[in-house]
Amino acid sequence: MTDLRKRMIETLQLRGYSLRTQECYVRAVRQLAEHYQKSPDLISDEELRDYFLHIKNVKKYSRAASTIAICGIKFFFEKTLGKQFTTLELVRAPREKKLPAILSVEEVLAILSLVRLPRYRICLSTIYSCGLRLQEGTHIQVGDIDSSRGMLHVSHGKGGKDRYVPLPQRTLELLREYWKTHRNPVWMFPSEGKDHIPLKQSSEPIHKSSVQDAFRAALKEAKINKAASVHTLRHSWATHLLEAGVNLRLIQEYLGHSSPQTTSIYTHLTARAEDLGRAAINQVMDKL
């Protein structure tokens, strides 16, 4: 590790950033350095300007990827090096107003039924039934399960925030059944790793990419033509709760959203909202 990278990581730690954010920010700076084939502290304001135009117009970064690149590079120059560049004051991530894909309950069940291996099927089932992000699902620890209260403790969520979410009885039963197959004292979904060690002895959780691959394979086999990913399960869960009449404020807490505005997107995705809107339009048109 170079002194510069070590200094950036230490600065991130002092500022209280989560390990996940540290990794993303450091990777953003490394990609910048690789693009110019030189140490990032030698990069000029004009080169930064060209780089951000490159990832926008050539690489065509998504809003999420652009935000990470901008925030990581901005942190490095302003907080680690103490430099102020005009480009960093101007650059913004592209605005997106896309609505996420939503799977119906039937589609979710169809996909899950086609996931072959129990560890992936139960992990994905837990992600859906608890409204989790992918990493939150793969990193569930045995001690996170509060069976007496029927709750799951989501530790180290996005932004380092912890929360509790309801744990359905059937999901609890599935988790118990799967845990009995490996009895790892820490991880609910332990990884074999490269050495294929016994799951009971594994010190690492299952890898995210493996779960993603299992979902994509099941989605393809189900012949569901939607731009869905593992994260779509979380969006679908929130939409299904809203359709069932669960209060939006409560869904916000379960999702771990800081702002109700973030959660309000699901009001545009429910079948009930669409039905109400369609009925109102028809009523107006009937008078013509």
C-alpha positions in Angstrom: 0.0 0.0 0.0 1.4 3.4 -1.0 1.7 6.2 1.6 -0.8 8.2 -0.3 -3.5 5.5 -0.3 -2.8 4.9 3.4 -3.2 8.5 4.1 -6.5 8.6 2.3 -7.9 5.6 4.1 -6.8 7.0 7.5 -8.6 10.3 6.6 -11.7 8.4 5.6 -11.6 6.5 8.9 -11.2 9.8 10.9 -14.2 11.1 9.1 -16.2 8.1 10.2 -16.9 6.6 6.7 -17.9 2.9 6.5 -15.6 0.3 5.2 -17.7 -0.1 2.1 -17.5 3.6 1.3 -13.8 3.6 2.0 -13.3 0.8 -0.6 -15.5 2.6 -3.2 -13.7 6.0 -2.8 -10.2 4.4 -2.9 -11.2 2.5 -6.1 -12.5 5.7 -7.7 -9.1 7.4 -7.1 -7.2 4.3 -8.3 -9.2 4.3 -11.6 -8.4 8.0 -12.1 -4.7 7.3 -11.6 -4.8 4.3 -13.9 -6.5 6.4 -16.6 -3.5 8.9 -16.6 -0.9 6.4 -15.6 0.5 8.5 -12.9 0.1 9.2 -9.2 -3.2 10.9 -8.5 -1.6 13.8 -6.6 0.1 14.9 -9.8 -3.2 15.2 -11.7 -4.2 18.8 -12.7 -7.5 20.6 -12.6 -7.7 20.4 -16.4 -7.0 16.7 -16.4 -9.8 16.2 -13.9 -12.1 18.1 -16.2 -11.2 15.9 -19.1 -11.6 12.7 -17.0 -15.1 13.6 -15.8 -16.1 14.3 -19.4 -14.6 11.0 -20.4 -16.6 8.9 -17.8 -19.8 10.8 -18.8 -19.5 10.8 -22.6 -17.3 7.8 -23.4 -17.7 5.4 -20.4 -21.3 6.5 -19.9 -21.3 6.0 -16.1 -24.7 5.6 -14.4 -25.8 8.2 -11.9 -24.7 5.8 -9.0 -21.2 5.2 -10.5 -20.8 8.9 -11.3 -21.7 9.9 -7.8 -19.1 7.5 -6.3 -16.4 8.7 -8.7 -17.1 12.4 -8.0 -17.4 12.0 -4.2 -14.3 9.7 -4.0 -12.1 12.0 -6.1 -13.4 15.1 -4.4 -12.6 13.6 -1.0 -9.1 12.7 -2.1 -8.2 16.2 -3.4 -10.0 18.3 -0.8 -9.7 16.3 2.4 -6.6 14.2 1.9 -4.5 16.6 -0.1 -6.1 19.9 0.9 -6.4 21.1 -2.7 -9.3 23.1 -4.2 -10.0 22.7 -7.9 -12.6 24.5 -9.9 -13.7 21.3 -11.7 -14.7 19.8 -8.3 -17.0 22.7 -7.7 -18.7 22.3 -11.1 -19.1 18.6 -11.6 -22.4 16.9 -10.8 -23.7 13.4 -11.3 -26.3 13.2 -14.1 -29.9 13.4 -13.0 -32.1 10.3 -13.5 -35.8 10.0 -13.0 -36.1 6.3 -14.0 -38.6 4.2 -12.0 -37.1 0.8 -11.0 -38.5 -2.5 -12.4 -41.0 -4.2 -10.1 -41.8 -7.9 -10.0 -45.2 -9.2 -9.0 -45.5 -11.6 -6.1 -46.1 -14.4 -8.6 -43.0 -13.5 -10.5 -40.9 -13.4 -7.4 -42.1 -16.8 -6.3 -41.4 -18.2 -9.8 -37.8 -16.9 -9.8 -37.1 -18.2 -6.3 -38.5 -21.6 -7.2 -36.0 -21.9 -10.0 -32.9 -21.2 -7.9 -31.2 -24.6 -7.6 -28.9 -24.4 -4.6 -30.5 -24.0 -1.2 -27.9 -21.4 0.0 -28.7 -19.1 -2.9 -32.5 -19.7 -2.8 -32.8 -19.1 0.9 -30.5 -16.1 0.8 -32.6 -14.5 -2.0 -35.8 -15.5 -0.2 -34.5 -13.7 2.9 -33.5 -10.6 0.9 -37.0 -10.4 -0.6 -39.0 -11.1 2.6 -37.0 -8.6 4.7 -36.4 -5.9 2.1 -32.7 -6.2 2.3 -29.9 -4.9 0.1 -27.7 -7.6 -1.4 -24.8 -7.1 1.0 -27.1 -6.9 4.0 -28.5 -10.3 2.9 -25.1 -12.1 2.4 -23.7 -10.7 5.6 -26.5 -11.9 8.0 -24.9 -13.3 11.2 -26.5 -15.9 13.4 -26.6 -13.4 16.2 -28.7 -11.0 14.1 -31.7 -13.2 14.3 -34.1 -12.4 17.1 -36.6 -15.3 16.9 -38.5 -14.4 20.1 -39.4 -11.0 18.7 -39.6 -12.1 15.0 -37.1 -9.5 14.0 -33.9 -9.4 12.0 -31.1 -7.0 13.1 -29.6 -5.4 10.0 -26.1 -4.3 11.1 -23.9 -2.0 9.2 -26.4 -1.1 6.5 -25.8 1.7 4.0 -24.2 4.7 5.7 -23.3 2.5 8.7 -26.8 2.6 10.0 -28.4 -0.3 11.9 -32.1 -1.2 11.9 -34.6 -3.9 12.7 -36.9 -5.4 10.2 -39.7 -8.0 10.6 -38.6 -11.5 10.1 -41.5 -13.6 8.7 -42.1 -17.0 10.4 -41.5 -18.9 7.2 -38.3 -17.2 6.6 -37.1 -18.0 10.1 -37.9 -21.6 9.5 -36.0 -21.6 6.2 -33.0 -20.0 7.9 -33.1 -22.6 10.7 -33.2 -25.5 8.3 -30.3 -24.1 6.3 -28.2 -23.3 9.3 -28.5 -27.0 10.5 -26.7 -28.0 7.3 -23.5 -26.2 8.3 -23.8 -24.9 11.9 -21.3 -22.0 11.3 -21.1 -20.1 14.6 -21.0 -16.7 12.9 -22.3 -16.5 9.4 -25.8 -17.6 8.3 -24.5 -17.9 4.7 -20.8 -18.9 5.0 -18.5 -19.2 2.0 -16.5 -22.2 1.0 -13.8 -19.9 -0.5 -11.2 -21.0 -2.9 -10.0 -23.9 -0.7 -13.5 -25.4 -0.3 -13.2 -25.6 3.5 -16.1 -27.0 5.5 -18.8 -24.3 5.9 -18.7 -24.6 9.6 -15.1 -23.4 9.7 -15.6 -20.6 7.2 -14.7 -17.1 8.3 -16.2 -15.3 5.3 -19.8 -14.8 4.2 -21.0 -16.0 0.8 -19.8 -13.8 -2.1 -22.3 -11.3 -3.6 -21.5 -12.2 -7.2 -22.5 -15.8 -6.6 -25.9 -14.7 -5.4 -26.3 -12.3 -8.3 -25.4 -15.1 -10.8 -28.0 -17.4 -9.3 -30.7 -14.7 -9.5 -29.8 -13.9 -13.2 -29.9 -17.6 -14.1 -33.3 -18.1 -12.5 -34.7 -14.9 -14.0 -33.7 -16.1 -17.5 -35.1 -19.5 -16.9 -38.4 -18.0 -15.7 -38.6 -16.1 -19.0 -39.4 -12.8 -17.3 -38.5 -9.9 -19.6 -37.8 -7.2 -17.0 -34.6 -5.4 -16.2 -34.5 -7.0 -12.8 -31.6 -7.6 -10.4 -31.2 -8.8 -6.8 -32.0 -5.2 -5.8 -35.3 -5.5 -7.6 -36.4 -7.9 -4.8 -36.1 -5.0 -2.3 -38.1 -2.6 -4.6 -40.7 -5.3 -5.1 -41.0 -6.0 -1.4 -41.6 -2.3 -0.6 -44.2 -2.0 -3.3 -46.0 -5.2 -2.2 -46.1 -3.9 1.4 -47.6 -0.6 0.2 -50.2 -2.4 -1.8 -51.1 -4.4 1.3 -51.8 -1.2 3.1 -48.6 -0.9 5.2 -47.9 2.8 6.2 -45.3 4.5 4.1 -43.5 5.9 7.1 -43.1 2.3 8.5 -41.8 1.1 5.2 -39.3 3.9 5.3 -38.0 2.7 8.6 -37.8 -0.9 7.4 -35.8 0.1 4.3 -33.5 2.3 6.3 -34.2 5.5 4.3 -33.3 8.8 5.9 -35.7 10.8 3.8 -39.4 10.0 3.2 -38.9 11.4 -0.3 -36.8 8.4 -1.2 -39.5 6.0 -0.1 -42.3 7.9 -1.8 -41.2 6.6 -5.2 -43.1 3.4 -4.4 -46.4 5.2 -4.4 -45.9 5.5 -8.2 -45.2 1.8 -8.6 -48.2 0.1 -6.9 -50.9 -1.6 -8.9 -53.5 0.0 -6.6 -52.2 3.5 -7.4 -52.3 2.7 -11.1 -55.8 1.4 -10.8 -57.0 4.5 -9.0 -55.4 6.8 -11.6 -56.9 4.7 -14.4 -60.4 4.9 -12.8 -60.2 8.7 -12.4 -59.1 9.2 -16.0 -61.9 6.9 -17.3 -64.4 8.8 -15.2 -63.3 12.1 -16.7 -63.3 10.7 -20.2 -66.8 9.2 -19.8 -68.2 12.7 -19.6 -66.9 13.7 -23.0 
